């Protein structure tokens, strides 16, 4: 179901926080990344998104990806955006 703005909204979340958004009627699909500690998430050079999820996200041909991170940008974030191949990536 598209949001009231006409956009189709998907989320990429970890399994521990995906349950909070699961029944939101404005979200089309929730993709799940592997669990990771906050310290590892920021320090590691590899992200925690499985290859099959990256392939699905890339096949969706997103126009926009928004990263609502409240913390520092992890080193692997830009690589993840490149792998998903969106037209625009933004951090808010």
FENKAUR-V117951 format. One record per helix or strand of 2 or more residues. SS is the DSSP state (@ for helix, = for strand). FROM is the first residue (numbers start at 0). TO is the last residue. If there is no record, write none. Layout:
ss from to
SS FROM TO
SS FROM TO
This chain:
ss from to
= 8 13
@ 14 20
= 26 32
@ 37 42
@ 50 58
= 63 66
@ 76 83
= 87 90
